[in-house]
Amino acid sequence: MKQGTSSSIKQKIRENVPGKYYIIDKCIGCSLCYELSPRNFSMNLDKGCDFVFRQPETQEDEARCLKAMQSCPTDAIRDDGFGPVK
């Protein structure tokens, strides 16, 4: 997993909700994360970047967020390592 570091935490997109997953400013706004997990990701059209608007609440959400993180072309989705959804 791509866990966050202190430097990546400083680069968090402001719109991210607090929690395990977040997107940093390396995001290019391709919205692949939204395509893979529309219940958790959205796009700020003004800024041209994606962000986490809802943290995973189910195991299915968790699996989709993980898939989005692994598929991100710029490695912009991070995981604070709080552990999986129960």
C-alpha positions as MATLAB code, in Angstrom:
seq = 'MKQGTSSSIKQKIRENVPGKYYIIDKCIGCSLCYELSPRNFSMNLDKGCDFVFRQPETQEDEARCLKAMQSCPTDAIRDDGFGPVK';
ca = [
       0.000    0.000    0.000;
       1.056    3.555   -0.652;
       0.968    4.892    2.853;
       1.114    8.572    3.518;
       4.219   10.298    4.742;
       4.501   13.653    6.431;
       5.353   15.235    3.069;
       2.362   13.663    1.291;
       0.056   14.746    4.118;
       1.101   18.344    3.433;
       0.147   17.806   -0.227;
      -3.412   16.620    0.510;
      -6.139   18.056   -1.672;
      -8.186   20.294    0.650;
     -11.535   18.762   -0.330;
     -10.644   15.295    1.015;
     -12.793   14.251    3.962;
     -10.836   13.100    7.024;
      -9.984    9.413    7.156;
      -7.871    6.625    5.785;
      -7.840    7.506    2.078;
      -6.927   10.838    0.535;
      -5.602   12.286   -2.719;
      -2.518   14.487   -2.997;
      -1.765   17.297   -5.421;
      -0.133   14.925   -7.945;
      -3.693   14.196   -9.168;
      -4.289   14.998  -12.845;
      -8.080   14.727  -12.649;
      -8.409   11.650  -14.843;
     -11.325   10.438  -12.649;
     -10.306    6.780  -12.897;
     -10.832    6.637   -9.125;
     -14.404    7.845   -9.593;
     -15.011    5.250  -12.300;
     -13.771    2.511   -9.956;
     -15.395    3.813   -6.760;
     -18.103    6.441   -7.392;
     -19.386    6.157   -3.806;
     -16.055    7.466   -2.493;
     -14.419    9.761   -5.051;
     -15.526   12.937   -6.788;
     -13.962   15.716   -8.866;
     -13.423   19.393   -8.245;
     -14.081   20.732  -11.744;
     -12.674   24.175  -10.922;
      -9.330   22.727   -9.785;
      -9.255   19.769  -12.197;
      -8.500   17.208   -9.505;
     -10.259   14.342   -7.789;
     -10.777   13.956   -4.038;
     -12.206   11.574   -1.460;
     -15.667   12.809   -0.487;
     -16.700    9.724    1.528;
     -14.478    7.232    3.293;
     -15.258    3.531    2.748;
     -18.031    2.231    4.980;
     -18.277   -1.348    3.724;
     -15.862   -4.051    2.647;
     -16.981   -3.477   -0.950;
     -16.171    0.250   -0.646;
     -12.793   -0.661    0.865;
     -12.017   -3.028   -2.025;
     -12.994   -0.397   -4.594;
     -10.878    2.294   -2.920;
      -7.910   -0.063   -2.799;
      -8.383   -0.874   -6.502;
      -8.531    2.852   -7.272;
      -5.342    3.463   -5.282;
      -3.528    0.640   -7.080;
      -4.761    1.855  -10.491;
      -4.027    5.569  -10.098;
      -1.731    6.586  -12.993;
       0.037    9.284  -10.948;
       0.181    7.471   -7.600;
      -1.874   10.290   -6.056;
      -4.198    8.229   -3.848;
      -2.799    7.544   -0.401;
      -3.723    5.423    2.584;
      -2.992    6.553    6.134;
      -2.934    2.916    7.192;
      -5.808    3.003    9.670;
      -6.706   -0.560    8.678;
      -9.526   -2.084    6.656;
     -13.205   -1.476    7.206;
     -14.671   -4.139    9.488;
];
